Amino acid sequence: MSYTALNKMREYNKNCFGKDVGPFEPDKFFATDGFDLKSAALRFIHDRCEGLMFDDKKDKEFESGEFTGSSIGKNQIPYNMQMDLNRLCLERELEHFIDSGVAEDAYNVYYCYLEIFFGHYGKSKKMIELLSEFESNGSSLLMKHRDHYSHSVYVFALGLAIYDTNENYRKAFQDFYGLSDDNKAAVVFLEYWGLSSLFHDIGYPFELPFEQVMAYYEVDRKNRKIDAPMIAYKDVSVLTKISEKAQAKLHEIYGSNFDDTCDLFAREINEKLYEQYKYKKDMREVLNTKPTNPEEFTHYMDHAWFSANRLFQELTNPIVTVIKHEGQEDEIIEDYSILNKMNEKHIDALTAIILHNSLYKFVVAGYYKTCKKQVRMEWHPLAYMLMLCDELQCWDRTAYGRNSRTELHPMAADFDFSGNKIAVTYFYDAKEIEKIRQFKVDYAEWINNGKDPEKEPTLKAYSGMWEKDNSFLTDIQHIVDTTQIPLSVDTSLREVDRKAKHTYLSVSNFLHLYDFAVALHNRYSTDTGNAADATVKMETEFESLSLEYQLSNINQAKHFSHLLNVIDCFYTDRPVDFEMVERFTPRQTAAIAPLEHRRWIHEHREMGWIYGDLYETCALPDVSDDEKDKLRKAYREQLRMHKLAMDGFPTDREIEMHYNDLPTSEQGKDIKPFNKMLELIKLYDGLRIYKLN
């Protein structure tokens, strides 16, 4: 059994209740022997990451019965059981993302990763949410630009799949870090690969303004070097500085002092790659001038530089908590727990990020059309994996740029990771067949007319994959050594299916999604009081929930766009000429409530909850009514049993009938909170709900 703490809880309950009552490991939603992307990535989390974030000392909780883990409340379940459920959440949310590819589901994967490895989503939320906001709002001004938010989660999934299926890479990674235990090595890979892949493009908000200015002068010409102003950055020391506490930690790790992050990254890159490439440029000087002198780098700004430095500051700056005391000065608490855990693998993740774009190609390897030497996995496993997966992930990416929106890009991909290789077929929209046919005609004519390089026809990604020399594949092989991971690329056509994306009129601004979820959790509150105090209180209560319950509220917030669509409403943070919804009518709530119940049923089934009321009917010790209520709630979480859940795989019709049979008091739990939620959501500036008619 992969979720070992759940199994221990099951044995514990069997002893307590005299029969096997759960919790039971939930169904797998992937092929256990599959070599496709979804099966391999989820199998990595499910099978290879047993004991993720476990505390061995906490195993004694099963003997004492005194639990320190949180569920919907504190101290309800064993600590390691909570860690198992956190891992299950990551597995489930990655599954949902691979199925849909939408940014809202990518958000949940980020959320899980940050909560599991950083323990505090709120500290880092702006770092990742602003990437999506910048892209969706500012990228339409560019000539070429495609999504990097969902892209990064796809890259994350690709790395997990390759690690799970390729024994050559697993050996290289384990040898590099001196790891002999397969399970511990997988857990290490998950943490530091997640850091490399999920955050490798967070520096794009710095590159986008640069490209916007260049695009203004590139509408009618290709040469960006002539007669065009450009942006260069000053005062970047805010990103490169190393605080005293961080200096002390780095000295503890390396036995050396560093002037700034450029000094640190240059040392680590030189340590791993200089002997292999003997590059002529001084790496520290290169890193110092990247943001300030774009003319020295073919008039491009490197987002990878900003990603690595921005993430370094995130890792080393404290989590600051302000506690207000009436009539006294605010108490400021600085939490350096993330910095205290820093080790050389964190820096490897950062150097993987800073290498993944132009630095490796043009400075380290001297790459243009050919490369002196391809990077090998044993030299820098994280950088190797990031370069490989970043190139492979070119499908299902929203096009924002003016030219990008009209180009032909793959909409889907099928992977076969069997036999320590990668075979990928990229699928293009079958409705673009005429464009493809015309390209093939033009290409044949170009061949017959002597292959004039100035007149070669192109069809963006398709031409690179379809042509005989397969430039898409050869470009990857120029960057990374594929002898231990043989790679083949093919193309095909497929009808577009956008049903899985569940796109509605409501505009989900990621800067509000977390706030929306917080309001949903606190929708039963009757006294909001002062708006500022209320929001702090609401967020504090929300953060006390386990990851499972936080995600439940986030998923409910995301599902709200579907519910509003059913009743001809939508939400947005933009001023629109529609009637604002102040309260839902009884007819509207009657339509919404059964659909919310359906979501709740599916969510609990996926997370392994079963039907039952043992927690309400079992004998309890002779204690106060309040204590009995606490015990019953704790038993419910320990058994993962709920009287409103449904076993098996119920149909929508069966769930609707189940809802109709519920007592009015239970139905009210799905109806009454929505109007309260409307009041609470107004605490967050800008987000409003409107009627279509």
NUNUZA-565852 format. One record per residue (C-alpha): residue in three letters; x, y, z. Coordinates in steps of 0.1 Angstrom, whole numbers, padded with zeros to 4 digits, always signed. Layout:
<sites>
ALAXYZ/...
</sites>
This chain:
<sites>
MET+0000+0000+0000/SER+0015+0033-0011/TYR-0003+0055+0016/THR+0012+0038+0046/ALA-0001+0061+0073/LEU-0037+0056+0060/ASN-0031+0018+0063/LYS-0019+0023+0099/MET-0049+0043+0107/ARG-0071+0015+0092/GLU-0054-0011+0115/TYR-0058+0013+0144/ASN-0095+0017+0137/LYS-0099-0021+0133/ASN-0086-0026+0168/CYS-0108+0002+0182/PHE-0141-0009+0165/GLY-0135-0046+0161/LYS-0141-0045+0123/ASP-0125-0031+0092/VAL-0141+0003+0088/GLY-0113+0023+0070/PRO-0099+0046+0060/PHE-0094+0029+0026/GLU-0069+0039+0000/PRO-0089+0056-0028/ASP-0091+0043-0064/LYS-0061+0049-0087/PHE-0070+0072-0116/PHE-0041+0060-0139/ALA-0030+0028-0156/THR-0006+0011-0131/ASP+0015-0003-0160/GLY+0010+0026-0184/PHE+0039+0045-0200/ASP+0018+0076-0210/LEU+0024+0110-0194/LYS-0005+0108-0170/SER+0002+0073-0158/ALA+0039+0077-0153/ALA+0036+0111-0136/LEU+0009+0100-0112/ARG+0026+0066-0105/PHE+0057+0085-0095/ILE+0038+0104-0068/HIS+0017+0073-0058/ASP+0043+0046-0057/ARG+0077+0062-0054/CYS+0070+0089-0028/GLU+0059+0069+0002/GLY+0064+0087+0034/LEU+0066+0121+0019/MET+0073+0146+0047/PHE+0067+0120+0074/ASP+0081+0125+0108/ASP+0093+0091+0121/LYS+0089+0103+0157/LYS+0052+0108+0150/ASP+0046+0071+0145/LYS+0042+0068+0182/GLU+0009+0087+0179/PHE-0007+0055+0168/GLU+0003+0039+0201/SER-0008+0068+0223/GLY-0039+0078+0204/GLU-0029+0114+0209/PHE-0029+0129+0174/THR-0012+0162+0162/GLY-0023+0162+0126/SER-0049+0187+0112/SER-0079+0179+0091/ILE-0109+0202+0093/GLY-0097+0210+0128/LYS-0065+0207+0147/ASN-0053+0175+0165/GLN-0079+0153+0148/ILE-0057+0128+0129/PRO-0022+0114+0131/TYR+0004+0138+0117/ASN+0018+0113+0092/MET-0018+0106+0080/GLN-0021+0143+0073/MET+0011+0141+0052/ASP-0003+0111+0033/LEU-0034+0131+0025/ASN-0013+0160+0014/ARG+0005+0137-0011/LEU-0029+0123-0022/CYS-0040+0159-0028/LEU-0010+0165-0051/GLU-0017+0133-0070/ARG-0053+0143-0075/GLU-0046+0179-0085/LEU-0019+0169-0110/GLU-0044+0144-0125/HIS-0070+0171-0129/PHE-0044+0194-0145/ILE-0032+0168-0170/ASP-0068+0160-0180/SER-0077+0197-0185/GLY-0045+0217-0190/VAL-0062+0249-0178/ALA-0045+0275-0157/GLU-0070+0272-0128/ASP-0060+0236-0124/ALA-0023+0245-0127/TYR-0029+0269-0098/ASN-0039+0239-0076/VAL-0007+0221-0084/TYR+0013+0252-0074/TYR-0007+0254-0042/CYS-0001+0218-0032/TYR+0036+0221-0039/LEU+0040+0253-0018/GLU+0019+0240+0011/ILE+0038+0206+0012/PHE+0074+0219+0009/PHE+0071+0255+0021/GLY+0041+0252+0044/HIS+0027+0287+0036/TYR+0011+0294+0003/GLY+0003+0330+0013/LYS+0040+0340+0014/SER+0046+0331-0022/LYS+0013+0336-0039/LYS+0021+0369-0056/MET+0053+0354-0070/ILE+0034+0329-0091/GLU+0000+0346-0095/LEU+0016+0377-0111/LEU+0031+0356-0138/SER-0003+0346-0150/GLU-0017+0381-0146/PHE+0012+0396-0166/GLU+0008+0371-0194/SER-0029+0373-0198/ASN-0031+0411-0196/GLY+0002+0423-0211/SER+0013+0396-0236/SER-0012+0406-0263/LEU+0010+0436-0270/LEU+0039+0413-0280/MET+0046+0399-0315/LYS+0054+0364-0301/HIS+0044+0350-0267/ARG+0027+0319-0254/ASP+0016+0308-0219/HIS+0042+0299-0193/TYR+0020+0293-0163/SER+0003+0260-0174/HIS+0035+0253-0193/SER+0055+0251-0161/VAL+0031+0225-0146/TYR+0033+0204-0178/VAL+0071+0206-0175/PHE+0068+0194-0139/ALA+0047+0165-0150/LEU+0071+0155-0178/GLY+0100+0154-0154/LEU+0081+0131-0130/ALA+0072+0108-0158/ILE+0108+0106-0171/TYR+0121+0099-0137/ASP+0096+0072-0131/THR+0103+0054-0164/ASN+0139+0060-0172/GLU+0164+0040-0151/ASN+0194+0058-0166/TYR+0182+0092-0154/ARG+0173+0078-0119/LYS+0208+0063-0116/ALA+0225+0096-0127/PHE+0204+0116-0102/GLN+0211+0092-0073/ASP+0248+0090-0081/PHE+0251+0128-0083/TYR+0236+0133-0049/GLY+0249+0101-0033/LEU+0214+0086-0027/SER+0212+0049-0024/ASP+0176+0045-0012/ASP+0151+0046-0041/ASN+0123+0061-0020/LYS+0144+0088-0005/ALA+0158+0097-0039/ALA+0124+0101-0054/VAL+0113+0123-0026/VAL+0144+0145-0031/PHE+0137+0146-0068/LEU+0101+0157-0062/GLU+0111+0186-0040/TYR+0140+0200-0060/TRP+0126+0192-0095/GLY+0094+0209-0084/LEU+0114+0240-0074/SER+0133+0240-0107/SER+0103+0233-0130/LEU+0074+0251-0114/PHE+0093+0284-0109/HIS+0116+0284-0139/ASP+0096+0311-0157/ILE+0085+0334-0128/GLY+0109+0360-0142/TYR+0088+0366-0173/PRO+0071+0398-0158/PHE+0106+0413-0162/GLU+0111+0402-0198/LEU+0076+0411-0210/PRO+0080+0449-0207/PHE+0113+0447-0226/GLU+0096+0427-0254/GLN+0066+0451-0255/VAL+0089+0480-0263/MET+0108+0460-0289/ALA+0075+0448-0304/TYR+0064+0484-0309/TYR+0093+0488-0334/GLU+0091+0453-0349/VAL+0057+0454-0365/ASP+0071+0458-0400/ARG+0106+0446-0397/LYS+0126+0417-0383/ASN+0159+0433-0372/ARG+0155+0444-0336/LYS+0191+0458-0334/ILE+0185+0488-0356/ASP+0170+0521-0345/ALA+0150+0508-0316/PRO+0151+0519-0279/MET+0152+0492-0253/ILE+0147+0487-0216/ALA+0176+0479-0193/TYR+0173+0474-0155/LYS+0189+0494-0128/ASP+0191+0488-0090/VAL+0189+0450-0095/SER+0207+0446-0062/VAL+0173+0441-0046/LEU+0173+0408-0064/THR+0210+0399-0061/LYS+0217+0409-0025/ILE+0224+0382+0001/SER+0212+0391+0036/GLU+0234+0385+0067/LYS+0214+0355+0077/ALA+0216+0340+0042/GLN+0253+0347+0041/ALA+0257+0327+0073/LYS+0237+0298+0059/LEU+0257+0298+0026/HIS+0289+0298+0046/GLU+0276+0268+0065/ILE+0269+0250+0033/TYR+0300+0260+0012/GLY+0325+0273+0037/SER+0327+0305+0016/ASN+0314+0340+0016/PHE+0296+0354-0015/ASP+0293+0390-0026/ASP+0259+0385-0042/THR+0239+0359-0060/CYS+0258+0364-0092/ASP+0290+0354-0073/LEU+0271+0324-0059/PHE+0256+0312-0092/ALA+0288+0318-0111/ARG+0308+0296-0087/GLU+0282+0268-0089/ILE+0279+0269-0127/ASN+0317+0269-0130/GLU+0320+0240-0106/LYS+0297+0218-0127/LEU+0303+0229-0163/TYR+0336+0249-0168/GLU+0358+0218-0172/GLN+0334+0204-0198/TYR+0331+0235-0219/LYS+0361+0258-0212/TYR+0339+0288-0220/LYS+0359+0320-0225/LYS+0336+0346-0209/ASP+0338+0353-0171/MET+0306+0338-0157/ARG+0303+0363-0129/GLU+0307+0392-0153/VAL+0281+0377-0176/LEU+0256+0373-0148/ASN+0263+0409-0136/THR+0255+0424-0170/LYS+0225+0402-0180/PRO+0198+0426-0168/THR+0217+0459-0174/ASN+0233+0454-0208/PRO+0209+0436-0232/GLU+0229+0448-0262/GLU+0256+0424-0252/PHE+0232+0395-0254/THR+0218+0400-0290/HIS+0192+0425-0277/TYR+0173+0401-0256/MET+0164+0401-0219/ASP+0168+0368-0201/HIS+0138+0359-0179/ALA+0158+0330-0165/TRP+0181+0354-0147/PHE+0152+0371-0130/SER+0135+0338-0122/ALA+0165+0325-0103/ASN+0172+0357-0084/ARG+0135+0363-0076/LEU+0132+0327-0063/PHE+0165+0331-0042/GLN+0150+0361-0024/GLU+0118+0341-0018/LEU+0138+0313-0002/THR+0159+0335+0020/ASN+0136+0362+0031/PRO+0115+0355+0063/ILE+0078+0349+0065/VAL+0067+0381+0084/THR+0037+0379+0107/VAL+0023+0410+0123/ILE+0003+0405+0156/LYS-0018+0435+0166/HIS-0022+0443+0203/GLU-0048+0468+0214/GLY-0032+0499+0228/GLN+0003+0486+0221/GLU+0028+0484+0193/ASP+0024+0457+0167/GLU+0044+0426+0173/ILE+0065+0415+0143/ILE+0075+0379+0141/GLU+0101+0368+0114/ASP+0101+0331+0105/TYR+0133+0319+0088/SER+0123+0282+0086/ILE+0127+0280+0048/LEU+0161+0296+0049/ASN+0171+0273+0078/LYS+0164+0242+0056/MET+0184+0255+0026/ASN+0211+0232+0012/GLU+0231+0228-0019/LYS+0202+0212-0038/HIS+0183+0245-0035/ILE+0212+0263-0052/ASP+0213+0235-0079/ALA+0176+0242-0086/LEU+0184+0279-0089/THR+0213+0273-0113/ALA+0192+0249-0133/ILE+0167+0278-0137/ILE+0193+0304-0147/LEU+0209+0280-0172/HIS+0177+0269-0190/ASN+0172+0297-0214/SER+0200+0316-0232/LEU+0228+0314-0207/TYR+0236+0277-0215/LYS+0231+0280-0252/PHE+0250+0311-0260/VAL+0275+0315-0232/VAL+0283+0281-0218/ALA+0280+0259-0250/GLY+0285+0286-0277/TYR+0253+0272-0293/TYR+0238+0286-0325/LYS+0229+0260-0351/THR+0252+0235-0336/CYS+0265+0229-0301/LYS+0301+0221-0292/LYS+0290+0196-0266/GLN+0255+0186-0253/VAL+0249+0188-0216/ARG+0248+0154-0199/MET+0225+0143-0171/GLU+0254+0133-0148/TRP+0269+0169-0149/HIS+0238+0187-0136/PRO+0207+0164-0134/LEU+0182+0192-0126/ALA+0195+0215-0154/TYR+0195+0186-0179/MET+0159+0177-0170/LEU+0147+0213-0172/MET+0163+0219-0206/LEU+0148+0187-0220/CYS+0113+0191-0206/ASP+0112+0228-0214/GLU+0118+0220-0251/LEU+0094+0190-0252/GLN+0065+0210-0237/CYS+0052+0229-0267/TRP+0016+0217-0268/ASP-0016+0232-0254/ARG-0001+0266-0247/THR-0023+0297-0250/ALA-0010+0320-0276/TYR-0010+0357-0265/GLY+0013+0374-0290/ARG+0000+0390-0322/ASN+0019+0366-0345/SER+0016+0336-0321/ARG-0022+0337-0323/THR-0021+0331-0360/GLU+0006+0304-0361/LEU+0000+0267-0360/HIS+0011+0250-0327/PRO+0004+0215-0314/MET-0027+0213-0293/ALA-0020+0179-0277/ALA+0007+0153-0274/ASP+0008+0116-0267/PHE+0039+0102-0250/ASP+0054+0067-0248/PHE+0081+0065-0221/SER+0086+0027-0223/GLY+0121+0012-0229/ASN+0140+0040-0213/LYS+0131+0062-0243/ILE+0107+0090-0252/ALA+0085+0087-0283/VAL+0061+0116-0287/THR+0034+0124-0312/TYR+0023+0160-0314/PHE-0013+0166-0326/TYR-0024+0196-0346/ASP-0060+0208-0351/ALA-0076+0188-0379/LYS-0095+0219-0390/GLU-0062+0234-0401/ILE-0057+0208-0428/GLU-0060+0234-0456/LYS-0032+0254-0441/ILE-0011+0223-0437/ARG-0018+0211-0473/GLN-0008+0245-0487/PHE+0024+0245-0467/LYS+0033+0210-0481/VAL+0027+0223-0517/ASP+0048+0254-0510/TYR+0076+0232-0495/ALA+0076+0208-0525/GLU+0080+0238-0548/TRP+0108+0252-0527/ILE+0126+0219-0530/ASN+0122+0218-0568/ASN+0134+0254-0571/GLY+0167+0248-0554/LYS+0161+0254-0517/ASP+0168+0291-0515/PRO+0172+0297-0477/GLU+0156+0332-0480/LYS+0124+0317-0494/GLU+0119+0286-0473/PRO+0083+0282-0463/THR+0075+0276-0427/LEU+0045+0267-0405/LYS+0060+0274-0371/ALA+0062+0242-0350/TYR+0046+0220-0376/SER+0072+0226-0402/GLY+0101+0219-0378/MET+0085+0185-0368/TRP+0073+0175-0402/GLU+0103+0182-0424/LYS+0128+0154-0432/ASP+0156+0168-0410/ASN+0131+0174-0381/SER+0147+0206-0368/PHE+0125+0204-0337/LEU+0142+0172-0327/THR+0177+0181-0338/ASP+0175+0214-0319/ILE+0168+0194-0287/GLN+0197+0170-0295/HIS+0220+0200-0299/ILE+0212+0211-0264/VAL+0210+0179-0243/ASP+0226+0145-0248/THR+0199+0120-0257/THR+0220+0088-0259/GLN+0206+0075-0226/ILE+0171+0088-0233/PRO+0166+0082-0271/LEU+0140+0106-0284/SER+0117+0104-0314/VAL+0091+0129-0327/ASP+0061+0125-0350/THR+0031+0146-0359/SER-0006+0138-0366/LEU-0040+0155-0368/ARG-0068+0154-0342/GLU-0102+0171-0337/VAL-0100+0198-0310/ASP-0119+0189-0278/ARG-0123+0218-0255/LYS-0149+0202-0232/ALA-0123+0192-0206/LYS-0113+0229-0202/HIS-0148+0239-0188/THR-0144+0275-0200/TYR-0171+0299-0190/LEU-0178+0336-0192/SER-0166+0343-0156/VAL-0131+0357-0156/SER-0110+0341-0129/ASN-0083+0365-0117/PHE-0057+0345-0098/LEU-0052+0375-0075/HIS-0087+0369-0063/LEU-0091+0331-0064/TYR-0074+0325-0030/ASP-0095+0353-0015/PHE-0127+0338-0031/ALA-0118+0305-0014/VAL-0112+0322+0020/ALA-0146+0338+0017/LEU-0163+0306+0008/HIS-0148+0289+0039/ASN-0161+0317+0061/ARG-0195+0320+0045/TYR-0213+0308+0077/SER-0199+0338+0097/THR-0226+0363+0108/ASP-0204+0391+0121/THR-0178+0404+0096/GLY-0172+0435+0116/ASN-0144+0458+0103/ALA-0135+0448+0068/ALA-0097+0448+0074/ASP-0100+0429+0107/ALA-0125+0404+0091/THR-0102+0395+0062/VAL-0072+0389+0085/LYS-0094+0367+0107/MET-0109+0349+0077/GLU-0074+0341+0063/THR-0061+0329+0097/GLU-0090+0305+0100/PHE-0085+0293+0064/GLU-0048+0287+0069/SER-0056+0265+0100/LEU-0073+0240+0077/SER-0055+0210+0063/LEU-0044+0211+0026/GLU-0074+0189+0017/TYR-0099+0213+0031/GLN-0082+0243+0017/LEU-0083+0228-0017/SER-0119+0219-0013/ASN-0127+0256-0008/ILE-0105+0265-0038/ASN-0122+0239-0060/GLN-0156+0252-0049/ALA-0145+0287-0058/LYS-0133+0275-0092/HIS-0166+0256-0097/PHE-0185+0287-0090/SER-0181+0299-0126/HIS-0200+0268-0138/LEU-0227+0273-0112/LEU-0231+0309-0123/ASN-0232+0299-0159/VAL-0262+0276-0152/ILE-0282+0306-0138/ASP-0270+0330-0165/CYS-0247+0350-0143/PHE-0209+0356-0143/TYR-0183+0372-0121/THR-0155+0396-0131/ASP-0133+0423-0116/ARG-0138+0446-0146/PRO-0166+0472-0148/VAL-0193+0460-0171/ASP-0227+0473-0181/PHE-0248+0445-0165/GLU-0270+0444-0134/MET-0250+0434-0103/VAL-0263+0404-0083/GLU-0270+0415-0047/ARG-0287+0382-0036/PHE-0295+0349-0052/THR-0332+0342-0056/PRO-0347+0309-0042/ARG-0350+0297-0078/GLN-0313+0304-0085/THR-0302+0287-0053/ALA-0324+0257-0061/ALA-0306+0253-0094/ILE-0271+0258-0079/ALA-0274+0236-0048/PRO-0277+0201-0065/LEU-0247+0209-0087/GLU-0226+0219-0057/HIS-0237+0186-0040/ARG-0225+0167-0071/ARG-0191+0184-0070/TRP-0189+0176-0033/ILE-0197+0139-0039/HIS-0171+0135-0066/GLU-0145+0153-0046/HIS-0150+0131-0016/ARG-0150+0099-0037/GLU-0117+0108-0053/MET-0101+0114-0019/GLY-0112+0080-0005/TRP-0142+0090+0016/ILE-0169+0063+0021/TYR-0205+0064+0032/GLY-0213+0057+0068/ASP-0224+0071+0101/LEU-0204+0051+0126/TYR-0188+0082+0139/GLU-0223+0093+0151/THR-0235+0060+0164/CYS-0205+0046+0182/ALA-0202+0046+0220/LEU-0184+0075+0236/PRO-0168+0081+0270/ASP-0188+0099+0296/VAL-0178+0135+0289/SER-0195+0168+0282/ASP-0216+0173+0251/ASP-0190+0197+0237/GLU-0163+0170+0241/LYS-0185+0144+0226/ASP-0191+0166+0196/LYS-0153+0171+0192/LEU-0148+0133+0194/ARG-0174+0125+0168/LYS-0159+0151+0144/ALA-0124+0136+0150/TYR-0137+0100+0144/ARG-0153+0112+0111/GLU-0119+0125+0099/GLN-0100+0094+0112/LEU-0125+0070+0095/ARG-0128+0092+0064/MET-0165+0083+0066/HIS-0194+0107+0060/LYS-0231+0101+0062/LEU-0237+0122+0031/ALA-0210+0105+0009/MET-0218+0079-0018/ASP-0199+0047-0025/GLY-0189+0034-0059/PHE-0192+0055-0090/PRO-0227+0072-0089/THR-0241+0088-0120/ASP-0252+0124-0121/ARG-0288+0112-0120/GLU-0282+0091-0089/ILE-0265+0120-0072/GLU-0294+0142-0080/MET-0318+0117-0065/HIS-0295+0114-0034/TYR-0297+0152-0030/ASN-0335+0153-0033/ASP-0338+0126-0006/LEU-0317+0147+0019/PRO-0335+0164+0048/THR-0342+0201+0042/SER-0316+0210+0069/GLU-0289+0192+0049/GLN-0300+0207+0016/GLY-0298+0241+0033/LYS-0261+0237+0037/ASP-0257+0239+0000/ILE-0282+0268-0004/LYS-0280+0292+0024/PRO-0242+0300+0023/PHE-0243+0315-0012/ASN-0259+0347-0002/LYS-0236+0351+0027/MET-0207+0345+0003/LEU-0219+0374-0018/GLU-0216+0397+0012/LEU-0181+0384+0021/ILE-0167+0385-0014/LYS-0173+0423-0014/LEU-0145+0426+0012/TYR-0121+0419-0016/ASP-0119+0449-0039/GLY-0130+0445-0075/LEU-0147+0411-0078/ARG-0185+0413-0085/ILE-0212+0390-0098/TYR-0235+0402-0126/LYS-0267+0389-0144/LEU-0266+0383-0182/ASN-0301+0395-0185/
</sites>
